[in-house]
């Protein structure tokens, strides 16, 4: 399923951070096992650990994300079908160790995915995350850690209609120094390594090295204003050719941002940033700028969070950013869109969430040199999804999920419509 990268700040336990500014943001749903795994413990729970198992049953009516007029689906592979049922068995555990001001978190998860018809896609994936939130004295704090993830690549991302297991390795570190009661300075470094299992997709293997530095001013516990600079290097396999012409896809990226996180009232808050990004390919390679193009322009995102009652919440977001799919990062696009997400908790055991989204994708790269005579690719993606989580007992959780996605493109081979539904059950041993 789609995994994107975007210009997020460095964070470990707080959230799943992105690789670089050109990378994808809207991961509305991730690998199957991630949806089944229970939420990790919070610092307030103290030192604790738990094991869990779960099972998820999924129905997808357009597994390969192909157009309606694709033709004979059985040509993809023996026994291939457009729709399929997938069973995912998950097992894992997590632990949290707190000693003094230090907090170490470890999460392990294994996913076994079995397809009813497209059995050539059967796979075993999973995730491992180690994160240390450290504090030294009253003014110095940060995080350091790493994560490994293995999952089947989304067909919407790579367009490779085969079994492509993608390994992602992430390493990160950050530090924050409290200069005074309101001012702080921060910085971080990270590296990412994306490796494709399918030989036909290996040309999209990808590494990034990035770092950031900034200053932040706090007017309250959760009210902050900041300035940040980030630099990234993107590195691809050598000896790549584009229409039989040698081509270097490596890039550098400079991003300048101003950030605001401010609670206007007790029930209404805004989280926003605005900035400028320069994404450039090697100037020595004329083909790179002619075909893939550089990007220099403004980027921004605004998220409004309104909680009218104790049981209801509304998130509204709008953005203009440079995105790319995680496993196909050279295929970047300018994303303009918005989403609205109402959340309702009718009881302490039931949570209902709805997401409605609309995104325009203006692609900067072209598929062939011949295509440079035509209009660049332009897609419009709409999505509607609903998620219901039920906690019948302390150790049990049941999750129901449905998503409809529709993609229109001026290049018909990228258009598709998909409906996906699943139900999952998780049991936590202690």
DRENVOMAR-256042 format. One record per residue: x, y, z of N, C-alpha, C in turn; residue in three letters; residue number from 1. Coordinates in steps of 0.1 Angstrom, whole numbers. Layout:
BEGIN
PT    n.px    n.py    n.pz   ca.px   ca.py   ca.pz    c.px    c.py    c.pz   gulum   palo
PT       X       Y       Z       X       Y       Z       X       Y       Z     ALA    NUM
...
END
This chain:
BEGIN
PT    n.px    n.py    n.pz   ca.px   ca.py   ca.pz    c.px    c.py    c.pz   gulum   palo
PT       8     -12       0       0       0       0       9      12       0     UNK      1
PT       4      23      -5      12      35      -7      19      40       6     UNK      2
PT      32      42       4      40      49      15      47      60       9     UNK      3
PT      45      72      15      50      84       9      61      91      18     UNK      4
PT      68     100      12      77     108      20      74     123      18     UNK      5
PT      77     131      28      75     145      28      84     152      38     UNK      6
PT      81     165      39      90     173      48      86     173      62     UNK      7
PT      87     162      69      83     161      83      96     164      92     UNK      8
PT      94     168     104     105     169     113     110     156     118     UNK      9
PT     122     156     123     128     144     129     121     140     142     UNK     10
PT     116     128     143     110     123     155     111     108     156     UNK     11
PT     112     103     168     113      88     169     100      83     174     UNK     12
PT      98      83     187      86      77     193      73      85     190     UNK     13
PT      75      98     187      64     107     184      56     102     172     UNK     14
PT      64      98     162      57      95     149      67      89     139     UNK     15
PT      62      84     128      71      78     118      75      89     109     UNK     16
PT      88      93     110      93     104     102      96     100      88     UNK     17
PT      98     110      79     100     108      65     114     108      62     UNK     18
PT     117     104      49     131     103      45     137     117      41     UNK     19
PT     130     124      33     135     136      28     123     144      22     UNK     20
PT     126     157      18     115     165      14     108     161       2     UNK     21
PT     115     153      -7     108     149     -19     100     136     -17     UNK     22
PT      99     132      -5      93     119      -2      78     121       3     UNK     23
PT      71     110       3      57     109       4      51     111      18     UNK     24
PT      40     118      18      34     121      31      22     112      35     UNK     25
PT      12     111      27      -1     106      31      -2      91      32     UNK     26
PT       3      86      43       2      71      45     -10      69      53     UNK     27
PT     -22      69      46     -34      67      53     -36      53      59     UNK     28
PT     -29      44      52     -29      30      58     -16      24      53     UNK     29
PT     -10      16      62       3      11      59       3      -4      57     UNK     30
PT      15     -11      58      15     -25      57       5     -32      66     UNK     31
PT       0     -43      62     -12     -49      69      -9     -51      84     UNK     32
PT       3     -56      87       6     -59     101       6     -47     110     UNK     33
PT      10     -36     104      10     -23     112      -4     -20     117     UNK     34
PT     -14     -23     110     -28     -20     114     -33     -29     125     UNK     35
PT     -27     -41     126     -31     -51     136     -24     -49     149     UNK     36
PT     -11     -45     148      -3     -43     161     -10     -33     170     UNK     37
PT     -10     -36     183     -16     -26     193      -6     -14     194     UNK     38
PT     -12      -3     199      -4       9     201       7       6     212     UNK     39
PT      20      11     209      30       9     219      27      17     232     UNK     40
PT      34      13     243      32      20     256      36      34     256     UNK     41
PT      30      42     264      33      56     266      43      57     278     UNK     42
PT      50      68     279      60      70     290      53      69     304     UNK     43
PT      40      73     305      33      72     317      31      58     323     UNK     44
PT      32      48     314      30      34     318      42      29     325     UNK     45
PT      54      35     324      66      31     330      72      19     323     UNK     46
PT      81      12     330      87       0     324      77     -11     322     UNK     47
PT      76     -16     310      66     -26     307      69     -33     294     UNK     48
PT      63     -45     292      65     -52     279      53     -61     277     UNK     49
PT      50     -65     264      39     -73     261      41     -81     248     UNK     50
PT      34     -92     247      34     -99     234      20     -99     228     UNK     51
PT      19    -100     215       6     -99     209       5    -108     197     UNK     52
PT      -7    -112     193      -9    -120     181     -22    -114     175     UNK     53
PT     -23    -115     162     -35    -110     155     -37    -116     141     UNK     54
PT     -49    -114     136     -52    -119     123     -61    -109     116     UNK     55
PT     -58    -107     103     -65     -98      95     -70    -104      82     UNK     56
PT     -83    -102      78     -88    -107      66     -92     -96      57     UNK     57
PT     -86     -95      45     -87     -84      36     -93     -88      23     UNK     58
PT    -102     -80      17    -107     -81       4    -104     -69      -4     UNK     59
PT     -97     -71     -16     -93     -60     -24     -98     -63     -38     UNK     60
PT    -106     -53     -44    -113     -56     -57    -104     -52     -69     UNK     61
PT     -92     -46     -66     -83     -42     -77     -69     -43     -72     UNK     62
PT     -65     -55     -69     -52     -57     -62     -40     -51     -69     UNK     63
PT     -39     -52     -82     -28     -47     -90     -29     -32     -93     UNK     64
PT     -40     -25     -89     -43     -11     -92     -41      -9    -108     UNK     65
PT     -49     -16    -115     -48     -16    -130     -61      -9    -135     UNK     66
PT     -61      -3    -147     -73       3    -153     -83      -7    -156     UNK     67
PT     -96      -3    -158    -107     -12    -161    -105     -19    -174     UNK     68
PT     -98     -12    -184     -96     -18    -197     -83     -25    -198     UNK     69
PT     -77     -30    -187     -64     -36    -187     -63     -48    -197     UNK     70
PT     -74     -56    -197     -73     -68    -205     -73     -80    -197     UNK     71
PT     -66     -91    -202     -66    -104    -195     -56    -103    -183     UNK     72
PT     -62    -103    -171     -54    -103    -159     -45    -115    -158     UNK     73
PT     -49    -126    -163     -42    -139    -161     -28    -138    -168     UNK     74
PT     -26    -128    -177     -13    -127    -183      -2    -122    -173     UNK     75
PT      -6    -116    -162       3    -111    -152      11    -122    -146     UNK     76
PT       4    -133    -142      11    -145    -136       1    -156    -136     UNK     77
PT       5    -168    -135      -4    -180    -134     -14    -178    -123     UNK     78
PT     -27    -180    -125     -38    -179    -116     -40    -164    -111     UNK     79
PT     -34    -154    -117     -36    -141    -113     -51    -136    -115     UNK     80
PT     -56    -129    -105     -70    -123    -106     -69    -109    -102     UNK     81
PT     -79    -101    -107     -80     -87    -104     -83     -85     -89     UNK     82
PT     -93     -92     -84     -97     -91     -70     -91    -103     -63     UNK     83
PT     -89    -101     -50     -83    -112     -42     -87    -110     -27     UNK     84
PT     -85    -121     -20     -87    -121      -5     -73    -125       1     UNK     85
PT     -69    -117      11     -56    -119      17     -58    -121      32     UNK     86
PT     -51    -131      38     -51    -134      52     -37    -130      58     UNK     87
PT     -37    -122      68     -25    -118      74     -24    -122      89     UNK     88
PT     -15    -131      92     -13    -135     106      -1    -127     111     UNK     89
PT      -3    -121     123       7    -112     128      11    -117     142     UNK     90
PT      24    -116     146      28    -118     159      40    -109     163     UNK     91
PT      41    -105     175      52     -96     179      51     -93     193     UNK     92
PT      59     -82     197      60     -78     210      66     -64     211     UNK     93
PT      64     -57     222      70     -44     225      74     -43     239     UNK     94
PT      84     -35     241      89     -33     255      93     -19     257     UNK     95
PT      92     -14     269      96       0     273     104      -1     286     UNK     96
PT     116       4     286     124       4     298     128      18     301     UNK     97
PT     124      22     313     126      36     318     135      35     330     UNK     98
PT     146      42     330     155      42     341     160      57     342     UNK     99
PT     157      63     353     161      77     355     153      85     345     UNK    100
PT     160      93     337     154     102     327     154      95     313     UNK    101
PT     159      83     312     161      76     299     149      67     296     UNK    102
PT     146      66     284     134      58     279     139      50     267     UNK    103
PT     139      37     267     143      29     256     131      20     252     UNK    104
PT     128      21     239     116      14     234     120       4     223     UNK    105
PT     115      -8     223     118     -18     213     104     -24     208     UNK    106
PT     102     -25     195      90     -31     189      95     -41     179     UNK    107
PT      89     -53     179      92     -63     169      78     -68     164     UNK    108
PT      77     -70     151      65     -76     145      68     -84     132     UNK    109
PT      62     -95     131      63    -103     119      49    -105     113     UNK    110
PT      48    -104      99      36    -105      92      37    -117      82     UNK    111
PT      27    -126      82      26    -136      72      14    -134      64     UNK    112
PT      16    -131      51       5    -127      42       3    -138      31     UNK    113
PT     -10    -143      31     -13    -154      21     -25    -149      13     UNK    114
PT     -23    -151      -1     -33    -146     -10     -41    -159     -15     UNK    115
PT     -55    -157     -16     -63    -168     -20     -61    -172     -35     UNK    116
PT     -58    -163     -44     -56    -166     -58     -42    -163     -63     UNK    117
PT     -38    -151     -60     -24    -146     -65     -14    -151     -55     UNK    118
PT     -12    -164     -55      -3    -171     -45      11    -167     -47     UNK    119
PT      15    -163     -59      29    -159     -62      33    -146     -54     UNK    120
PT      23    -140     -48      26    -128     -40      27    -131     -25     UNK    121
PT      25    -144     -21      26    -148      -7      40    -143      -2     UNK    122
PT      40    -138      11      52    -132      16      52    -131      31     UNK    123
PT      64    -130      37      65    -127      51      73    -114      52     UNK    124
PT      67    -105      60      73     -92      62      73     -89      77     UNK    125
PT      76     -76      80      76     -73      94      83     -60      97     UNK    126
PT      85     -57     109      91     -44     113      98     -46     127     UNK    127
PT     110     -39     128     117     -38     141     122     -24     143     UNK    128
PT     119     -19     155     122      -5     158     128      -4     172     UNK    129
PT     140       3     173     146       5     185     148      20     187     UNK    130
PT     143      26     198     144      40     199     148      44     214     UNK    131
PT     158      52     215     162      57     228     160      72     230     UNK    132
PT     151      76     238     148      89     242     157      93     254     UNK    133
PT     167     102     252     177     104     262     176     118     267     UNK    134
PT     180     120     280     181     133     286     194     133     294     UNK    135
PT     201     144     292     213     147     300     212     160     307     UNK    136
PT     211     160     320     210     173     327     196     180     324     UNK    137
PT     195     192     328     182     199     327     179     205     314     UNK    138
PT     189     205     305     188     213     292     190     205     279     UNK    139
PT     195     193     280     200     186     268     192     173     267     UNK    140
PT     185     171     255     177     159     253     177     155     238     UNK    141
PT     172     143     235     172     139     221     167     125     220     UNK    142
PT     169     120     207     166     106     204     176     100     195     UNK    143
PT     178      87     196     187      80     186     181      66     185     UNK    144
PT     182      60     173     176      47     170     177      43     156     UNK    145
PT     170      32     153     169      27     140     157      18     138     UNK    146
PT     153      16     125     142       8     122     144       0     109     UNK    147
PT     139     -12     109     140     -21      97     126     -25      94     UNK    148
PT     122     -24      81     108     -28      77     109     -36      64     UNK    149
PT     101     -46      63     100     -54      50      86     -55      47     UNK    150
PT      82     -52      34      68     -53      30      67     -54      15     UNK    151
PT      56     -59      10      54     -60      -4      51     -46     -10     UNK    152
PT      59     -42     -21      57     -29     -27      43     -27     -32     UNK    153
PT      38     -15     -31      25     -12     -36      25     -11     -51     UNK    154
PT      15     -18     -58      15     -17     -73      12      -3     -78     UNK    155
PT       5       5     -69       2      19     -73      15      27     -74     UNK    156
PT      25      23     -67      38      30     -66      47      26     -78     UNK    157
PT      50      13     -79      61       9     -88      56       5    -102     UNK    158
PT      43       2    -103      38      -3    -116      44     -16    -120     UNK    159
PT      52     -22    -111      58     -36    -114      48     -46    -109     UNK    160
PT      42     -54    -118      31     -63    -114      37     -77    -111     UNK    161
PT      45     -77    -100      51     -89     -96      54     -88     -81     UNK    162
PT      60     -98     -75      64     -99     -61      76     -91     -59     UNK    163
PT      75     -79     -53      87     -71     -50      87     -67     -35     UNK    164
PT      95     -75     -28      96     -72     -13     107     -61     -11     UNK    165
PT     102     -51      -5     111     -39      -3     116     -38      12     UNK    166
PT     129     -37      13     135     -36      26     139     -21      28     UNK    167
PT     135     -16      40     138      -2      43     145      -2      57     UNK    168
PT     157       4      56     165       6      69     167      21      72     UNK    169
PT     164      24      84     164      38      88     173      40     101     UNK    170
PT     181      50     101     189      53     112     188      68     115     UNK    171
PT     186      72     128     183      86     131     189      90     144     UNK    172
PT     191     103     145     196     108     158     192     123     158     UNK    173
PT     188     128     170     184     142     171     188     147     185     UNK    174
PT     190     160     186     193     166     199     187     180     200     UNK    175
PT     183     183     213     177     196     215     184     202     228     UNK    176
PT     187     215     227     193     222     238     185     234     242     UNK    177
PT     181     234     255     172     244     260     181     256     264     UNK    178
PT     181     267     256     189     278     259     184     286     270     UNK    179
PT     171     288     271     165     295     282     151     290     285     UNK    180
PT     143     297     293     129     292     295     121     291     283     UNK    181
PT     124     298     272     115     298     260     122     294     248     UNK    182
PT     135     296     247     143     294     235     150     280     236     UNK    183
PT     151     274     224     158     261     223     164     260     209     UNK    184
PT     175     253     207     180     250     194     180     235     192     UNK    185
PT     178     230     180     177     216     178     184     212     165     UNK    186
PT     187     199     163     193     194     151     192     179     150     UNK    187
PT     194     174     139     193     159     137     200     154     124     UNK    188
PT     202     141     124     208     135     112     200     122     110     UNK    189
PT     199     117      98     193     104      95     198      99      82     UNK    190
PT     197      86      80     200      79      68     189      68      65     UNK    191
PT     187      66      52     177      56      48     182      48      36     UNK    192
PT     178      36      36     183      27      25     171      19      21     UNK    193
PT     167      20       8     156      13       3     161       3      -8     UNK    194
PT     158     -10      -6     163     -21     -14     151     -29     -19     UNK    195
PT     150     -31     -33     140     -39     -39     144     -53     -41     UNK    196
PT     135     -63     -38     138     -77     -39     138     -81     -54     UNK    197
PT     129     -75     -61     127     -79     -75     138     -73     -84     UNK    198
PT     145     -81     -92     156     -76    -100     151     -65    -110     UNK    199
PT     138     -66    -115     133     -57    -125     131     -43    -118     UNK    200
PT     130     -43    -105     127     -30     -98     139     -25     -91     UNK    201
PT     151     -32     -92     163     -28     -84     168     -14     -89     UNK    202
PT     165      -9    -101     170       4    -105     164      15     -96     UNK    203
PT     154      12     -88     148      22     -79     154      20     -65     UNK    204
PT     164      12     -63     171      12     -50     175      26     -47     UNK    205
PT     175      30     -34     176      44     -31     182      46     -17     UNK    206
PT     191      56     -16     197      59      -3     196      74      -1     UNK    207
PT     194      79      11     194      93      15     202      95      27     UNK    208
PT     209     107      27     215     112      39     210     126      41     UNK    209
PT     206     129      53     200     142      56     203     147      70     UNK    210
PT     202     160      71     204     166      84     196     179      85     UNK    211
PT     193     183      97     185     195      99     190     203     112     UNK    212
PT     188     216     112     191     224     124     181     235     124     UNK    213
PT     177     239     136     167     250     138     167     256     152     UNK    214
PT     158     266     153     156     272     166     141     273     168     UNK    215
PT     137     272     181     123     272     184     121     281     196     UNK    216
PT     109     288     196     105     297     207      92     292     212     UNK    217
PT      91     290     225      78     285     231      72     296     239     UNK    218
PT      59     297     237      51     307     245      42     300     255     UNK    219
PT      41     286     254      34     278     263      38     264     263     UNK    220
PT      31     255     270      35     241     270      35     235     256     UNK    221
PT      25     238     248      23     233     235      23     243     224     UNK    222
PT      26     256     227      26     266     217      41     270     213     UNK    223
PT      44     267     201      58     270     196      58     276     183     UNK    224
PT      69     284     180      72     290     167      87     286     164     UNK    225
PT      90     283     152     103     278     149     108     282     135     UNK    226
PT     121     281     133     127     282     120     137     270     118     UNK    227
PT     137     264     106     145     252     104     151     252      90     UNK    228
PT     163     246      89     169     244      76     172     229      75     UNK    229
PT     170     223      64     173     209      62     180     207      48     UNK    230
PT     190     198      49     198     194      37     197     179      35     UNK    231
PT     195     175      22     194     160      19     201     157       6     UNK    232
PT     207     145       6     214     139      -5     206     126      -9     UNK    233
PT     202     125     -21     195     113     -26     205     106     -36     UNK    234
PT     207      93     -34     217      85     -41     210      73     -47     UNK    235
PT     212      71     -60     207      59     -67     218      50     -73     UNK    236
PT     214      38     -77     225      29     -83     231      36     -95     UNK    237
PT     244      34     -97     251      39    -109     248      31    -121     UNK    238
PT     252      36    -133     251      29    -145     236      28    -150     UNK    239
PT     228      37    -145     214      37    -149     213      44    -163     UNK    240
PT     204      39    -172     202      45    -185     187      48    -186     UNK    241
PT     185      59    -194     171      64    -196     170      65    -211     UNK    242
PT     161      57    -217     160      56    -232     174      53    -238     UNK    243
PT     182      44    -231     195      39    -236     205      50    -235     UNK    244
PT     203      61    -227     212      72    -225     216      72    -210     UNK    245
PT     230      72    -207     234      72    -193     227      84    -186     UNK    246
PT     222      81    -174     215      91    -167     218      90    -152     UNK    247
PT     221     102    -145     223     103    -131     211     109    -124     UNK    248
PT     205     101    -115     193     106    -108     196     111     -95     UNK    249
PT     208     111     -90     211     117     -77     206     131     -76     UNK    250
PT     203     135     -64     198     149     -62     202     154     -49     UNK    251
PT     202     167     -47     204     174     -35     191     183     -32     UNK    252
PT     189     185     -19     177     192     -16     180     202      -4     UNK    253
PT     176     214      -5     177     224       5     162     229       9     UNK    254
PT     159     229      21     146     233      26     147     242      37     UNK    255
PT     139     253      36     139     264      47     124     265      51     UNK    256
PT     122     264      64     108     263      69     106     272      81     UNK    257
PT      94     278      82      89     284      94      77     276      99     UNK    258
PT      77     273     112      67     264     118      59     271     129     UNK    259
PT      46     267     130      38     272     141      29     261     146     UNK    260
PT      29     259     159      21     250     166      14     257     177     UNK    261
PT       1     261     176      -5     271     185     -19     267     188     UNK    262
PT     -22     267     201     -36     264     205     -43     278     207     UNK    263
PT     -52     281     197     -60     293     198     -69     294     209     UNK    264
PT     -76     282     212     -84     281     224     -81     267     230     UNK    265
PT     -88     263     240     -86     250     246     -91     239     237     UNK    266
PT    -100     242     227    -105     232     219    -101     234     204     UNK    267
PT     -93     244     201     -90     247     187     -75     250     186     UNK    268
PT     -68     242     177     -54     244     176     -50     244     161     UNK    269
PT     -38     250     158     -33     250     144     -19     245     144     UNK    270
PT     -16     236     135      -2     231     133       1     234     118     UNK    271
PT      11     242     116      14     247     102      28     250     100     UNK    272
PT      32     249      87      45     254      83      44     260      69     UNK    273
PT      54     268      66      55     274      52      70     275      50     UNK    274
PT      74     273      37      88     274      34      91     274      19     UNK    275
PT     104     272      17     109     272       3     118     260       1     UNK    276
PT     117     252     -10     125     241     -13     132     242     -26     UNK    277
PT     144     237     -26     152     236     -39     156     222     -40     UNK    278
PT     151     215     -50     154     201     -53     161     201     -67     UNK    279
PT     174     197     -67     182     198     -79     189     186     -82     UNK    280
PT     190     183     -95     198     171    -100     211     176    -106     UNK    281
PT     220     167    -109     234     172    -113     233     181    -125     UNK    282
PT     240     193    -123     240     203    -134     248     198    -146     UNK    283
PT     257     188    -144     265     183    -155     258     173    -164     UNK    284
PT     246     169    -159     238     160    -167     226     168    -173     UNK    285
PT     227     172    -185     217     180    -192     203     172    -192     UNK    286
PT     205     159    -194     193     150    -196     184     151    -183     UNK    287
PT     191     151    -171     184     151    -159     174     163    -157     UNK    288
PT     179     175    -161     170     187    -159     160     187    -171     UNK    289
PT     163     181    -182     154     182    -194     142     172    -192     UNK    290
PT     145     160    -186     135     150    -185     129     149    -171     UNK    291
PT     137     149    -160     131     149    -147     129     162    -141     UNK    292
PT     137     172    -144     135     186    -140     138     188    -125     UNK    293
PT     142     201    -123     145     205    -109     132     211    -104     UNK    294
PT     131     213     -91     120     220     -85     125     230     -75     UNK    295
PT     120     243     -77     124     253     -68     111     261     -66     UNK    296
PT     106     261     -53      93     268     -51      89     267     -36     UNK    297
PT      77     272     -34      72     273     -20      65     259     -17     UNK    298
PT      65     256      -4      58     244       1      52     249      14     UNK    299
PT      40     243      17      33     246      29      23     235      33     UNK    300
PT      19     235      46       9     226      51       2     233      63     UNK    301
PT     -11     232      64     -18     237      75     -28     226      80     UNK    302
PT     -28     223      93     -37     213      99     -44     220     110     UNK    303
PT     -57     220     110     -66     225     120     -72     214     128     UNK    304
PT     -71     215     141     -76     205     150     -87     211     160     UNK    305
PT     -99     207     158    -110     212     166    -116     200     174     UNK    306
PT    -118     202     187    -124     192     195    -136     198     202     UNK    307
PT    -148     198     195    -159     205     201    -165     199     214     UNK    308
PT    -163     186     215    -168     179     227    -157     169     231     UNK    309
PT    -159     162     243    -150     152     247    -150     140     238     UNK    310
PT    -161     138     231    -162     126     223    -160     128     208     UNK    311
PT    -158     141     204    -157     143     189    -145     152     186     UNK    312
PT    -139     150     175    -128     158     170    -128     159     155     UNK    313
PT    -123     170     150    -123     172     136    -109     178     132     UNK    314
PT    -103     171     122     -90     175     116     -92     179     102     UNK    315
PT     -88     191      98     -89     196      85     -75     200      80     UNK    316
PT     -70     195      69     -56     197      64     -57     202      50     UNK    317
PT     -47     210      46     -45     215      33     -30     216      31     UNK    318
PT     -25     213      18     -10     213      16      -7     216       2     UNK    319
PT       6     221       0      12     222     -13      27     218     -11     UNK    320
PT      30     206     -15      43     200     -12      49     192     -23     UNK    321
PT      62     189     -23      68     180     -32      68     166     -26     UNK    322
PT      62     157     -33      61     143     -28      67     133     -38     UNK    323
PT      69     121     -33      73     110     -41      70      97     -34     UNK    324
PT      67      87     -41      64      74     -34      77      68     -29     UNK    325
PT      77      62     -17      89      58     -10      97      48     -18     UNK    326
PT      91      40     -26      99      30     -34     101      34     -48     UNK    327
PT      98      46     -51     100      51     -65     103      66     -64     UNK    328
PT     113      70     -56     115      84     -52     119      93     -63     UNK    329
PT     124      88     -74     128      97     -85     115     102     -93     UNK    330
PT     104      95     -91      92      99     -98      84     109     -89     UNK    331
PT      89     121     -87      83     130     -78      73     139     -85     UNK    332
PT      64     145     -76      53     153     -81      50     164     -72     UNK    333
PT      44     174     -77      39     185     -68      25     181     -64     UNK    334
PT      23     180     -51      10     176     -45       3     188     -40     UNK    335
PT     -10     190     -44     -19     200     -39     -32     193     -35     UNK    336
PT     -35     195     -22     -47     187     -18     -52     192      -5     UNK    337
PT     -62     184       0     -68     187      13     -75     174      18     UNK    338
PT     -78     174      31     -85     163      37     -93     168      49     UNK    339
PT    -103     160      52    -111     163      64    -114     150      71     UNK    340
PT    -111     150      84    -111     138      92    -119     139     105     UNK    341
PT    -132     136     105    -140     136     118    -137     124     125     UNK    342
PT    -136     125     139    -134     113     147    -145     114     158     UNK    343
PT    -151     102     161    -161     101     171    -158      90     180     UNK    344
PT    -159      92     194    -158      82     204    -171      81     211     UNK    345
PT    -181      73     206    -194      72     213    -193      66     227     UNK    346
PT    -183      57     229    -180      51     242    -165      50     244     UNK    347
PT    -161      47     256    -147      45     259    -141      33     252     UNK    348
PT    -149      25     246    -144      13     239    -145      13     224     UNK    349
PT    -151      24     218    -154      24     204    -149      38     199     UNK    350
PT    -141      37     188    -136      49     181    -140      48     166     UNK    351
PT    -146      58     160    -149      58     146    -142      70     140     UNK    352
PT    -135      67     129    -128      77     122    -131      77     107     UNK    353
PT    -133      89     101    -136      90      87    -125      99      80     UNK    354
PT    -121      96      68    -111     104      61    -116     106      47     UNK    355
PT    -118     119      43    -121     123      29    -110     131      24     UNK    356
PT    -104     127      12     -92     134       7     -93     136      -8     UNK    357
PT     -87     147     -12     -86     151     -26     -72     156     -29     UNK    358
PT     -65     150     -39     -51     154     -42     -49     156     -57     UNK    359
PT     -43     167     -61     -38     169     -75     -23     166     -75     UNK    360
PT     -19     157     -84      -5     154     -85       0     158     -99     UNK    361
PT       9     168     -99      16     173    -111      30     167    -112     UNK    362
PT      32     158    -121      45     151    -121      55     159    -128     UNK    363
PT      68     159    -123      79     166    -129      86     158    -139     UNK    364
PT      86     145    -138      94     137    -147      85     131    -158     UNK    365
PT      91     127    -169      84     121    -180      89     107    -182     UNK    366
PT      80      99    -189      83      85    -190      94      81    -201     UNK    367
PT      94      89    -211     104      87    -222     108     101    -227     UNK    368
PT     119     101    -234     124     113    -241     113     117    -251     UNK    369
PT     108     108    -258      97     111    -268      85     117    -262     UNK    370
PT      82     113    -249      71     119    -242      73     134    -239     UNK    371
PT      85     139    -240      88     153    -237      80     162    -246     UNK    372
PT      76     157    -258      68     165    -267      53     165    -263     UNK    373
PT      49     157    -253      36     157    -248      34     164    -235     UNK    374
PT      22     166    -230      19     172    -217      24     163    -206     UNK    375
PT      30     169    -195      34     161    -184      23     154    -178     UNK    376
PT      26     143    -170      16     135    -164       9     144    -153     UNK    377
PT      -4     142    -152     -12     149    -142     -23     139    -137     UNK    378
PT     -23     137    -124     -33     128    -118     -42     135    -108     UNK    379
PT     -54     130    -106     -63     135     -95     -67     123     -87     UNK    380
PT     -65     123     -74     -67     111     -66     -77     115     -55     UNK    381
PT     -88     108     -54     -98     110     -44     -99      97     -35     UNK    382
PT    -101      99     -22    -102      88     -14    -112      90      -3     UNK    383
PT    -119      79       1    -128      80      12    -126      67      20     UNK    384
PT    -124      69      33    -122      57      42    -128      58      55     UNK    385
PT    -131      47      61    -137      47      75    -130      36      83     UNK    386
PT    -128      39      95    -121      30     104    -129      29     117     UNK    387
PT    -132      17     122    -139      15     134    -131       6     143     UNK    388
PT    -127      11     155    -119       3     165    -128       0     177     UNK    389
PT    -128     -13     181    -136     -17     192    -127     -25     202     UNK    390
PT    -128     -21     215    -120     -28     225    -130     -35     235     UNK    391
PT    -134     -47     231    -144     -54     239    -138     -58     253     UNK    392
PT    -125     -61     254    -119     -65     267    -105     -58     268     UNK    393
PT     -99     -58     279     -87     -51     281     -76     -56     272     UNK    394
PT     -76     -69     268     -65     -74     260     -69     -76     245     UNK    395
PT     -82     -74     242     -87     -77     229     -90     -64     221     UNK    396
PT     -88     -64     208     -92     -52     200     -97     -58     187     UNK    397
PT    -107     -51     181    -113     -55     168    -113     -42     160     UNK    398
PT    -109     -44     147    -108     -32     139    -115     -35     125     UNK    399
PT    -123     -26     121    -130     -27     108    -125     -15      99     UNK    400
PT    -122     -18      87    -116      -7      78    -122      -9      64     UNK    401
PT    -125       3      58    -129       3      44    -123      15      37     UNK    402
PT    -118      14      25    -113      25      17    -117      24       3     UNK    403
PT    -122      35      -3    -124      36     -18    -115      46     -23     UNK    404
PT    -108      43     -34     -98      53     -40    -101      53     -55     UNK    405
PT    -100      65     -61    -102      67     -75     -91      76     -80     UNK    406
PT     -84      71     -90     -73      79     -96     -76      81    -111     UNK    407
PT     -77      94    -115     -78      98    -129     -65     104    -133     UNK    408
PT     -60     101    -146     -48     105    -151     -49     108    -166     UNK    409
PT     -41     118    -170     -41     121    -184     -33     110    -192     UNK    410
PT     -26     101    -185     -20      89    -191     -28      77    -186     UNK    411
PT     -37      72    -194     -47      63    -190     -42      50    -183     UNK    412
PT     -30      46    -186     -24      34    -179     -23      36    -164     UNK    413
PT     -23      48    -159     -22      51    -145     -35      52    -138     UNK    414
PT     -46      52    -145     -60      54    -139     -65      41    -134     UNK    415
PT     -72      42    -122     -78      30    -117     -88      33    -106     UNK    416
PT     -96      24    -102    -105      25     -91    -103      13     -82     UNK    417
PT    -104      15     -69    -101       4     -60    -110       5     -47     UNK    418
PT    -114      -7     -43    -122      -8     -30    -115     -19     -21     UNK    419
PT    -112     -15      -9    -104     -24       0    -111     -24      13     UNK    420
PT    -114     -36      19    -120     -37      32    -113     -48      39     UNK    421
PT    -112     -46      53    -107     -57      61    -112     -56      75     UNK    422
PT    -111     -68      82    -114     -69      96    -102     -76     103     UNK    423
PT     -98     -71     114     -87     -76     121     -90     -78     136     UNK    424
PT     -84     -88     142     -86     -91     157     -72     -92     163     UNK    425
PT     -70     -85     174     -57     -86     181     -59     -90     195     UNK    426
PT     -49     -98     200     -49    -102     214     -36     -99     220     UNK    427
PT     -36     -91     231     -23     -88     238     -22     -97     251     UNK    428
PT     -11    -104     252     -10    -114     263     -10    -107     277     UNK    429
PT      -2     -96     278      -1     -89     291       4     -75     288     UNK    430
END
